[in-house]
Amino acid sequence: QPPLDQAALDQLKEELVTHASTRSSPFPPYSLRVVNSLAGNKACADCSSPDATWASVTHGILLCLNCSGRHRGLGVQCSFVRSMTMDDWTVQEVLKMLEGGNDQLATFFKKQSVGDYEIEKKYKTKASRYYRESLGKHTDTIMEKGLANYEGR
């Protein structure tokens, strides 16, 4: 994934700062285009269905409706699920989606030798917990630095 050019990054930062002024609101449109352009995000992270309009916020990945239901069954401590188009999002949740990505998680899982596990097993591994905690800490750091200083991926 090539980095955003300066104009695109400026537009993204402006949108995030505006979004942060609300408690939560629909997923910002420019941010949604960026998330959809991330490697692997054209299809569900778990089954490769092309209709990935749901998300596991805790992992920063896109999912299809069927897999989102399976993720809901894992519990919010494991996978917090949101609709990309119907739900309201906090700015930190948007950041997790911008900083995550289907290919990024798939590569991580493959390195941890859990990529071929079933959903119910894969997302309850120590590797998955490490990934979601690391993504959360990473977005905490971005928030602490201030959205005006966001540098993109």
VOKEZA-269476 format. One line per field, with one value per residue: residue in one letter; z, x negated, y of N, C-alpha, C, O in turn; residue number from 1. Coordinates in pm, 1 decimal, always signed. Layout:
BEGIN
resn	c(A/...) $
n_w	c(Z/...) $
n_u	c(X/...) $
n_v	c(Y/...) $
ca_w	c(Z/...) $
ca_u	c(X/...) $
ca_v	c(Y/...) $
c_w	c(Z/...) $
c_u	c(X/...) $
c_v	c(Y/...) $
o_w	c(Z/...) $
o_u	c(X/...) $
o_v	c(Y/...) $
resi	c(NUM/...) $
//
This chain:
BEGIN
resn	c(Q/P/P/L/D/Q/A/A/L/D/Q/L/K/E/E/L/V/T/H/A/S/T/R/S/S/P/F/P/P/Y/S/L/R/V/V/N/S/L/A/G/N/K/A/C/A/D/C/S/S/P/D/A/T/W/A/S/V/T/H/G/I/L/L/C/L/N/C/S/G/R/H/R/G/L/G/V/Q/C/S/F/V/R/S/M/T/M/D/D/W/T/V/Q/E/V/L/K/M/L/E/G/G/N/D/Q/L/A/T/F/F/K/K/Q/S/V/G/D/Y/E/I/E/K/K/Y/K/T/K/A/S/R/Y/Y/R/E/S/L/G/K/H/T/D/T/I/M/E/K/G/L/A/N/Y/E/G/R) $
n_w	c(+0.0/-109.4/+44.9/+141.5/-65.0/+5.4/-14.9/+2.3/+254.3/+411.6/+369.6/+488.2/+756.4/+823.8/+805.1/+1009.8/+1238.6/+1240.8/+1272.8/+1525.6/+1686.4/+1739.9/+1944.9/+1846.4/+1512.2/+1175.4/+969.5/+842.7/+507.6/+333.0/+475.9/+468.6/+197.9/+192.5/+371.8/+229.7/+19.2/+116.0/+118.3/+51.6/+146.5/-21.9/+0.7/+228.7/+528.9/+637.8/+478.3/+216.8/+70.5/-156.8/-56.1/+170.6/+411.3/+675.8/+993.8/+1204.1/+1453.5/+1654.0/+1536.6/+1308.2/+1055.5/+754.0/+702.6/+580.6/+598.2/+702.0/+827.8/+1008.2/+1185.7/+1301.6/+1428.3/+1612.6/+1780.9/+1918.9/+2121.4/+2260.8/+2384.0/+2236.0/+1962.5/+1834.4/+1662.6/+1386.9/+1156.4/+849.1/+724.0/+853.5/+1129.1/+1400.0/+1458.1/+1666.5/+1670.5/+1736.4/+1676.0/+1398.2/+1337.7/+1404.7/+1194.7/+980.1/+1036.7/+1051.0/+859.5/+618.2/+480.4/+634.1/+886.0/+804.0/+716.4/+958.4/+1110.3/+955.7/+995.2/+1261.2/+1254.4/+1267.4/+1074.3/+926.5/+1099.3/+1222.0/+1250.5/+1512.7/+1668.0/+1585.0/+1652.1/+1921.8/+2007.0/+2158.4/+1989.6/+1840.5/+2045.7/+2119.7/+1879.5/+1861.0/+2098.9/+2051.4/+1825.9/+1944.3/+2135.5/+1959.1/+1822.1/+2042.3/+2093.9/+1861.6/+1904.2/+2138.8/+2041.5/+1884.9/+1642.1/+1440.5/+1386.5/+1259.8/+1055.4/+873.6/+733.1) $
n_u	c(-85.1/-88.1/-203.4/+17.7/+54.0/-42.4/+177.6/+397.0/+349.7/+375.9/+649.1/+758.9/+671.6/+807.2/+1072.3/+1072.9/+1020.1/+1249.9/+1440.0/+1370.4/+1473.7/+1728.8/+1914.9/+1967.4/+2025.4/+2151.7/+1931.3/+1662.3/+1668.3/+1436.9/+1238.7/+1350.5/+1318.2/+1039.3/+992.2/+1121.5/+946.1/+720.6/+480.1/+610.8/+861.7/+1078.4/+1232.8/+1384.4/+1207.6/+1198.1/+1335.0/+1312.5/+1526.6/+1672.5/+1834.2/+1775.3/+1884.3/+1893.0/+1720.2/+1451.0/+1367.9/+1176.4/+973.1/+927.5/+1027.2/+1212.2/+1525.4/+1762.5/+2125.2/+2200.2/+1960.2/+1927.8/+2131.1/+2035.9/+1813.5/+1938.7/+2036.6/+1808.8/+1779.9/+1750.7/+1508.2/+1330.0/+1382.8/+1503.1/+1775.9/+1889.9/+2108.4/+2002.0/+2149.3/+2396.0/+2370.0/+2267.4/+1946.6/+1660.8/+1382.0/+1146.4/+1209.0/+1235.0/+969.5/+848.6/+938.9/+819.8/+551.6/+528.3/+613.1/+697.3/+498.6/+274.3/+337.8/+373.6/+115.3/-23.9/+108.5/+33.7/-244.6/-240.6/-151.4/+124.2/+302.7/+463.3/+652.4/+988.2/+1239.3/+1349.2/+1146.5/+907.6/+931.1/+922.0/+672.5/+344.8/+187.9/+374.9/+487.0/+260.4/+222.8/+462.0/+441.9/+203.1/+272.6/+465.8/+306.6/+137.9/+316.4/+397.3/+161.2/+146.3/+369.9/+287.2/+72.3/+212.0/+457.6/+411.0/+149.1/+136.6/-6.3/+66.5/+55.5) $
n_v	c(-118.0/+202.4/+507.4/+778.1/+1067.9/+1410.7/+1589.2/+1414.1/+1305.1/+1537.2/+1589.5/+1361.9/+1393.3/+1632.5/+1545.0/+1350.9/+1508.4/+1668.7/+1465.6/+1378.6/+1574.3/+1506.3/+1279.7/+1024.1/+918.9/+851.1/+646.3/+827.6/+958.1/+995.2/+864.2/+609.4/+545.8/+530.7/+315.9/+110.6/+91.9/-29.5/-294.2/-610.8/-548.8/-560.7/-777.4/-1014.8/-1071.6/-1325.0/-1520.2/-1447.6/-1346.9/-1115.9/-916.2/-728.1/-555.5/-514.4/-490.3/-598.4/-417.8/-429.4/-571.9/-433.7/-505.3/-594.8/-756.9/-1002.6/-1028.0/-1284.2/-1379.3/-1172.0/-1222.7/-1458.2/-1353.0/-1183.1/-1376.5/-1445.4/-1269.0/-937.0/-882.5/-1017.3/-968.6/-683.4/-584.2/-389.5/-223.9/-96.3/+95.6/+142.6/+184.8/+405.2/+554.4/+597.1/+825.4/+692.5/+428.2/+450.8/+510.6/+264.9/+108.3/+239.5/+198.4/-72.7/-354.8/-603.9/-763.8/-706.8/-820.8/-1088.2/-1154.4/-1131.9/-1334.5/-1557.0/-1562.8/-1627.7/-1880.9/-1940.0/-1885.2/-2064.6/-2156.9/-2217.0/-1960.0/-1937.4/-2041.6/-1915.1/-1638.1/-1642.8/-1695.3/-1647.8/-1499.1/-1350.3/-1196.0/-1047.0/-902.0/-744.9/-597.1/-460.1/-306.9/-144.4/-4.9/+127.4/+300.1/+448.6/+588.6/+746.4/+909.5/+1041.4/+1193.5/+1364.7/+1433.5/+1616.6/+1578.6/+1338.0/+1092.8/+906.5/+572.1) $
ca_w	c(+0.0/-110.9/+138.7/+83.7/-97.2/+107.8/-25.0/+55.0/+398.5/+470.2/+367.1/+588.2/+889.0/+844.5/+829.6/+1142.1/+1340.2/+1243.1/+1329.4/+1668.9/+1758.2/+1776.7/+2027.4/+1742.6/+1396.6/+1069.6/+924.5/+751.7/+369.7/+276.4/+551.4/+417.1/+69.8/+224.3/+428.9/+121.6/-72.7/+179.2/+64.3/+102.8/+196.0/-122.8/+31.6/+370.5/+581.6/+679.7/+377.5/+85.2/+3.9/-203.0/+7.4/+305.5/+456.5/+821.5/+1042.1/+1339.6/+1488.6/+1737.9/+1450.8/+1195.2/+932.0/+694.4/+704.3/+520.3/+698.3/+766.6/+919.4/+1116.6/+1284.4/+1373.9/+1516.1/+1724.2/+1871.2/+1996.6/+2232.7/+2232.0/+2434.4/+2131.7/+1833.2/+1839.9/+1525.1/+1346.4/+1014.6/+792.3/+670.4/+934.2/+1267.8/+1432.8/+1489.8/+1732.6/+1590.3/+1762.9/+1598.2/+1259.6/+1330.8/+1402.8/+1059.8/+892.5/+1070.6/+1038.0/+721.4/+603.6/+447.4/+747.8/+985.0/+744.7/+719.8/+1098.5/+1147.4/+886.5/+1066.9/+1390.8/+1223.8/+1303.9/+961.7/+874.5/+1204.2/+1210.9/+1313.7/+1656.9/+1733.1/+1544.8/+1721.0/+2066.8/+2032.3/+2217.1/+1878.4/+1810.8/+2157.8/+2104.9/+1766.4/+1892.2/+2202.1/+1986.5/+1743.6/+2038.1/+2188.5/+1847.8/+1800.7/+2161.5/+2071.2/+1760.0/+1971.2/+2232.3/+1961.2/+1826.0/+1505.7/+1346.4/+1357.0/+1200.9/+937.9/+789.2/+747.9) $
ca_u	c(+0.0/-170.2/-155.4/+102.5/-16.3/-18.6/+314.5/+486.6/+326.4/+437.4/+793.8/+787.9/+654.7/+917.1/+1192.2/+1060.2/+1034.9/+1392.6/+1509.9/+1338.6/+1552.7/+1854.6/+1890.0/+1959.3/+2109.5/+2123.3/+1792.4/+1635.8/+1662.3/+1302.5/+1173.2/+1404.2/+1249.7/+902.5/+1000.4/+1155.1/+832.4/+610.8/+454.0/+694.4/+990.6/+1184.7/+1306.2/+1389.2/+1080.0/+1204.6/+1384.3/+1286.2/+1648.2/+1649.8/+1927.5/+1722.8/+1938.9/+1889.6/+1582.7/+1406.0/+1293.3/+1062.9/+866.5/+911.2/+1049.0/+1345.1/+1589.1/+1894.7/+2231.7/+2193.2/+1845.2/+1949.2/+2212.3/+1947.3/+1732.2/+2025.1/+2043.8/+1684.5/+1788.7/+1685.6/+1371.3/+1249.8/+1405.1/+1609.5/+1824.7/+1965.7/+2138.4/+1928.8/+2242.2/+2515.8/+2339.4/+2184.7/+1808.7/+1576.7/+1261.8/+1047.2/+1249.5/+1198.2/+823.9/+814.2/+962.9/+718.6/+419.7/+531.9/+624.8/+708.9/+370.5/+183.2/+370.0/+347.6/-30.7/-57.7/+156.1/-47.5/-373.4/-216.0/-103.3/+265.5/+382.1/+556.9/+747.0/+1126.4/+1263.2/+1372.0/+1019.3/+805.6/+943.6/+906.1/+532.5/+258.6/+143.5/+483.2/+494.6/+145.6/+247.6/+564.9/+388.6/+103.0/+345.1/+525.0/+199.8/+91.4/+412.5/+387.8/+44.5/+186.1/+460.0/+206.6/-5.8/+304.9/+496.3/+349.8/+14.4/+150.7/-91.8/+113.7/-13.6) $
ca_v	c(+0.0/+323.6/+609.1/+881.7/+1192.2/+1512.8/+1641.4/+1311.0/+1298.4/+1656.6/+1570.4/+1260.0/+1454.4/+1727.5/+1466.6/+1289.3/+1614.4/+1701.8/+1349.5/+1372.0/+1674.4/+1442.2/+1161.9/+920.9/+949.6/+753.2/+636.4/+939.8/+907.9/+985.4/+756.2/+484.1/+518.6/+488.8/+180.3/+16.9/+80.2/-102.5/-428.1/-718.9/-502.1/-573.7/-899.8/-1053.0/-1119.7/-1464.4/-1615.7/-1387.6/-1299.5/-978.5/-823.3/-701.5/-427.2/-517.8/-480.4/-627.1/-296.8/-467.4/-623.0/-343.2/-581.8/-597.1/-888.3/-1016.2/-1041.0/-1414.9/-1384.3/-1075.9/-1294.1/-1549.4/-1268.8/-1140.8/-1490.6/-1454.4/-1174.3/-808.6/-882.7/-1081.5/-904.1/-583.8/-577.4/-271.1/-207.5/+17.4/+195.3/+166.9/+218.5/+521.4/+519.5/+696.8/+851.4/+588.3/+310.2/+480.8/+495.7/+121.8/+59.5/+299.0/+144.7/-218.0/-400.0/-748.9/-827.1/-691.0/-923.6/-1220.1/-1174.3/-1156.1/-1467.5/-1656.8/-1569.4/-1690.0/-2016.9/-1958.4/-1837.3/-2165.1/-2196.3/-2171.5/-1829.5/-1950.0/-2073.3/-1817.7/-1509.1/-1662.7/-1730.3/-1544.2/-1413.7/-1257.0/-1101.5/-957.7/-812.6/-643.9/-507.4/-375.1/-210.4/-48.8/+81.2/+210.1/+408.9/+534.8/+675.7/+844.7/+1004.9/+1122.1/+1287.3/+1459.7/+1400.2/+1711.6/+1527.1/+1205.0/+1078.3/+796.5/+444.3) $
c_w	c(+0.0/-13.0/+65.1/+45.8/+3.0/+103.7/+33.2/+206.4/+469.2/+475.9/+473.9/+728.4/+920.8/+877.9/+968.6/+1254.1/+1353.4/+1308.5/+1481.0/+1750.4/+1795.2/+1862.5/+1939.3/+1633.0/+1287.4/+1024.4/+822.5/+607.9/+310.2/+345.7/+501.9/+283.9/+95.0/+278.9/+318.2/+23.6/-13.5/+122.7/+132.7/+142.1/+92.4/-95.2/+182.1/+413.8/+610.0/+570.8/+233.9/+6.4/-37.7/-134.6/+152.6/+351.5/+607.8/+865.6/+1181.0/+1374.8/+1565.8/+1656.8/+1329.3/+1061.2/+884.0/+683.3/+623.3/+633.1/+773.7/+868.1/+1033.2/+1226.1/+1366.4/+1470.4/+1634.8/+1828.0/+1956.6/+2121.4/+2203.8/+2284.6/+2331.5/+1998.4/+1841.8/+1696.8/+1502.6/+1197.2/+964.9/+749.7/+760.7/+1076.5/+1280.4/+1483.4/+1567.6/+1646.0/+1614.9/+1688.5/+1450.5/+1241.9/+1327.2/+1263.8/+961.3/+914.6/+1060.4/+891.6/+712.7/+574.6/+563.5/+852.9/+929.9/+747.5/+861.2/+1140.8/+1081.9/+956.5/+1201.8/+1377.8/+1271.3/+1189.5/+910.9/+979.4/+1169.1/+1290.1/+1465.7/+1734.0/+1709.6/+1630.0/+1872.9/+2102.8/+2101.2/+2109.4/+1846.5/+1921.3/+2149.8/+1994.0/+1803.6/+2001.5/+2142.7/+1899.5/+1832.6/+2095.6/+2081.3/+1824.4/+1922.4/+2144.2/+1968.9/+1823.4/+2065.0/+2159.1/+1898.9/+1680.1/+1401.8/+1306.3/+1293.5/+1070.7/+844.3/+814.1/+705.7) $
c_u	c(-89.3/-114.8/-68.9/+17.9/+27.2/+123.4/+415.2/+472.4/+389.3/+589.1/+835.6/+777.2/+770.1/+1046.7/+1188.6/+1078.3/+1181.6/+1471.5/+1488.2/+1421.1/+1691.1/+1821.6/+1875.9/+2056.5/+2077.6/+1977.4/+1766.2/+1609.5/+1521.9/+1223.8/+1221.4/+1338.4/+1106.9/+902.6/+1028.3/+1039.9/+714.7/+600.3/+541.5/+833.8/+1102.5/+1273.0/+1299.2/+1254.4/+1080.9/+1246.8/+1364.8/+1411.1/+1627.0/+1738.3/+1886.9/+1766.2/+1950.6/+1743.6/+1567.7/+1315.6/+1167.2/+945.7/+842.4/+931.8/+1193.2/+1394.2/+1718.2/+1997.4/+2222.9/+2078.6/+1859.8/+2035.0/+2129.3/+1858.4/+1813.8/+2034.5/+1919.0/+1689.4/+1707.3/+1542.9/+1275.6/+1261.4/+1527.0/+1651.8/+1910.9/+1995.9/+2063.1/+2023.4/+2360.1/+2486.7/+2263.9/+2049.6/+1743.1/+1453.3/+1156.3/+1081.6/+1214.0/+1047.2/+781.8/+834.8/+859.0/+580.7/+413.3/+530.7/+621.7/+575.4/+272.3/+209.6/+340.4/+198.0/-77.2/-16.6/+72.1/-182.3/-359.1/-162.0/+39.5/+358.9/+486.1/+657.8/+887.8/+1142.5/+1270.8/+1244.8/+916.0/+810.7/+939.6/+764.1/+459.2/+211.7/+249.3/+495.6/+379.6/+170.8/+348.4/+518.6/+286.1/+169.2/+409.7/+422.5/+148.8/+187.0/+420.9/+274.8/+76.8/+274.4/+382.4/+123.6/+81.6/+331.1/+436.9/+209.2/+18.1/+72.6/-46.1/+31.8/-156.8) $
c_v	c(+123.8/+427.2/+711.4/+1001.7/+1299.7/+1567.5/+1541.9/+1299.1/+1418.3/+1643.3/+1469.2/+1318.4/+1549.6/+1653.7/+1402.2/+1391.2/+1653.7/+1590.1/+1341.6/+1471.3/+1622.0/+1320.5/+1038.2/+959.5/+848.3/+758.0/+747.4/+891.8/+897.4/+874.1/+620.3/+447.5/+468.9/+345.9/+78.3/-2.9/+2.6/-243.6/-533.0/-677.7/-502.8/-695.9/-926.7/-1112.7/-1269.4/-1563.1/-1566.9/-1350.2/-1154.2/-874.3/-796.0/-562.4/-419.1/-515.6/-539.8/-509.8/-332.9/-520.7/-533.8/-410.6/-570.0/-740.7/-886.5/-1032.8/-1173.2/-1421.5/-1283.7/-1139.1/-1390.8/-1471.3/-1219.7/-1252.4/-1509.0/-1367.4/-1048.9/-801.2/-940.9/-1007.8/-812.4/-552.1/-453.5/-280.8/-85.0/+129.0/+229.3/+214.0/+349.7/+473.0/+632.2/+717.7/+743.5/+458.9/+330.0/+462.7/+348.8/+63.1/+114.1/+238.0/-7.9/-258.3/-551.2/-817.2/-818.6/-798.1/-1063.4/-1253.1/-1205.6/-1297.1/-1577.1/-1673.9/-1638.3/-1833.1/-2042.3/-1919.1/-1934.6/-2211.8/-2148.0/-2040.4/-1842.2/-1983.9/-1962.8/-1690.0/-1521.2/-1705.3/-1615.1/-1447.1/-1308.9/-1152.2/-1000.4/-855.3/-703.8/-548.2/-411.3/-268.4/-103.3/+46.7/+176.9/+327.8/+500.9/+635.5/+784.1/+951.7/+1096.9/+1226.5/+1395.0/+1427.5/+1493.4/+1666.5/+1387.3/+1198.7/+968.7/+671.0/+453.9) $
o_w	c(+98.1/+9.2/-56.2/+114.9/+77.0/+208.7/+104.7/+277.8/+575.3/+575.2/+542.1/+811.4/+1031.4/+967.1/+1037.7/+1353.7/+1464.5/+1390.3/+1555.0/+1871.3/+1872.8/+1852.9/+1956.2/+1658.3/+1303.6/+1039.0/+725.4/+588.3/+243.1/+280.7/+493.7/+260.3/+28.0/+236.4/+313.9/-47.5/-84.8/+84.4/+255.3/+168.8/+118.1/-160.5/+253.0/+342.6/+606.7/+569.7/+139.4/-113.6/+38.5/-154.5/+245.8/+333.0/+661.0/+784.2/+1264.0/+1330.9/+1544.5/+1702.3/+1254.9/+963.9/+961.4/+658.4/+600.5/+749.3/+896.0/+981.7/+1143.1/+1344.6/+1487.1/+1581.3/+1746.8/+1948.2/+2056.6/+2215.8/+2131.6/+2234.8/+2337.8/+1929.6/+1854.8/+1618.7/+1586.5/+1121.0/+1031.7/+740.3/+745.4/+1138.3/+1184.4/+1543.1/+1538.8/+1558.3/+1522.4/+1643.2/+1385.0/+1142.2/+1254.5/+1219.8/+870.3/+820.7/+1061.2/+810.7/+789.7/+637.5/+588.3/+903.7/+1002.0/+777.3/+882.0/+1199.6/+1145.0/+975.1/+1251.1/+1477.7/+1311.2/+1206.1/+856.8/+950.4/+1095.8/+1384.5/+1538.3/+1853.8/+1802.0/+1674.4/+1944.2/+2215.8/+2101.8/+2134.5/+1827.6/+1893.3/+2171.0/+2011.5/+1780.8/+1997.6/+2179.6/+1899.4/+1798.8/+2103.9/+2109.5/+1808.7/+1907.2/+2175.8/+1986.8/+1798.9/+2070.1/+2209.7/+1864.1/+1604.1/+1287.4/+1204.4/+1275.6/+986.1/+745.2/+905.4/+711.7) $
o_u	c(-159.3/+6.1/-80.2/-78.5/+123.7/+183.6/+507.5/+571.6/+449.7/+651.2/+936.3/+865.1/+824.1/+1121.3/+1290.4/+1144.9/+1231.9/+1559.9/+1578.3/+1436.6/+1762.8/+1712.1/+1783.8/+2157.7/+1986.2/+1909.4/+1840.7/+1536.0/+1491.6/+1151.0/+1142.7/+1306.6/+1059.3/+821.5/+966.0/+1035.9/+619.1/+700.4/+545.5/+917.6/+1210.6/+1375.6/+1217.5/+1195.9/+976.0/+1200.4/+1397.7/+1402.1/+1569.3/+1717.8/+1956.4/+1694.1/+2011.9/+1653.6/+1658.3/+1200.7/+1062.1/+831.4/+746.9/+863.5/+1284.0/+1316.9/+1776.2/+1960.4/+2236.6/+2098.6/+1809.6/+2014.6/+2149.8/+1831.1/+1762.8/+2039.8/+1922.9/+1613.2/+1607.7/+1463.6/+1154.9/+1161.5/+1640.1/+1572.7/+1993.3/+1918.6/+2061.0/+1982.3/+2419.1/+2572.1/+2204.5/+2038.4/+1766.3/+1423.8/+1083.8/+991.7/+1168.0/+1002.7/+689.3/+757.3/+815.6/+501.8/+304.5/+456.5/+552.7/+542.5/+196.2/+115.9/+287.5/+159.2/-159.5/-96.0/+42.6/-229.0/-453.6/-131.0/+72.4/+480.9/+588.2/+740.5/+904.5/+1067.9/+1206.4/+1236.8/+845.8/+707.2/+952.2/+738.1/+505.6/+197.4/+217.0/+512.8/+400.6/+143.9/+324.0/+552.5/+282.5/+126.7/+407.9/+447.7/+119.9/+143.0/+448.9/+290.5/+39.4/+255.6/+409.0/+106.1/+33.6/+238.9/+415.0/+156.2/-86.6/+83.5/-113.4/-50.7/-229.7) $
o_v	c(+148.8/+433.8/+729.0/+1034.5/+1280.3/+1589.9/+1580.9/+1284.6/+1402.6/+1681.2/+1488.6/+1295.2/+1547.6/+1694.2/+1399.4/+1362.8/+1670.2/+1615.7/+1302.1/+1453.9/+1685.2/+1265.2/+958.3/+1025.0/+767.5/+859.5/+760.0/+795.0/+798.8/+799.0/+526.0/+331.0/+377.3/+263.6/-27.8/-103.3/-28.0/-304.1/-542.3/-763.8/-449.9/-714.9/-867.9/-1194.3/-1333.7/-1677.1/-1638.7/-1324.1/-1076.7/-754.6/-836.3/-464.3/-326.6/-536.6/-532.9/-503.4/-272.5/-515.8/-555.8/-378.6/-539.6/-833.2/-780.3/-1049.5/-1175.4/-1464.6/-1307.3/-1112.8/-1404.1/-1517.4/-1215.2/-1226.2/-1580.8/-1388.4/-1053.6/-721.3/-917.4/-987.0/-859.2/-499.1/-417.0/-338.8/+18.4/+244.6/+336.2/+277.5/+398.7/+365.9/+749.6/+636.5/+706.9/+388.1/+236.5/+405.8/+312.6/-21.9/+43.3/+227.4/-65.6/-202.5/-618.0/-917.7/-912.1/-859.7/-1148.0/-1366.0/-1294.8/-1370.6/-1678.6/-1786.3/-1699.9/-1898.0/-2154.1/-1919.7/-1892.1/-2298.3/-2050.5/-2014.3/-1766.5/-1957.2/-1921.8/-1640.2/-1421.6/-1746.5/-1501.0/-1327.4/-1191.6/-1033.6/-881.0/-736.4/-585.3/-430.0/-293.9/-152.9/+15.0/+166.9/+293.2/+441.7/+619.9/+753.5/+900.0/+1070.8/+1217.0/+1337.3/+1502.8/+1398.0/+1453.4/+1710.8/+1325.1/+1287.5/+940.3/+665.8/+354.9) $
resi	c(1/2/3/4/5/6/7/8/9/10/11/12/13/14/15/16/17/18/19/20/21/22/23/24/25/26/27/28/29/30/31/32/33/34/35/36/37/38/39/40/41/42/43/44/45/46/47/48/49/50/51/52/53/54/55/56/57/58/59/60/61/62/63/64/65/66/67/68/69/70/71/72/73/74/75/76/77/78/79/80/81/82/83/84/85/86/87/88/89/90/91/92/93/94/95/96/97/98/99/100/101/102/103/104/105/106/107/108/109/110/111/112/113/114/115/116/117/118/119/120/121/122/123/124/125/126/127/128/129/130/131/132/133/134/135/136/137/138/139/140/141/142/143/144/145/146/147/148/149/150/151/152/153) $
//
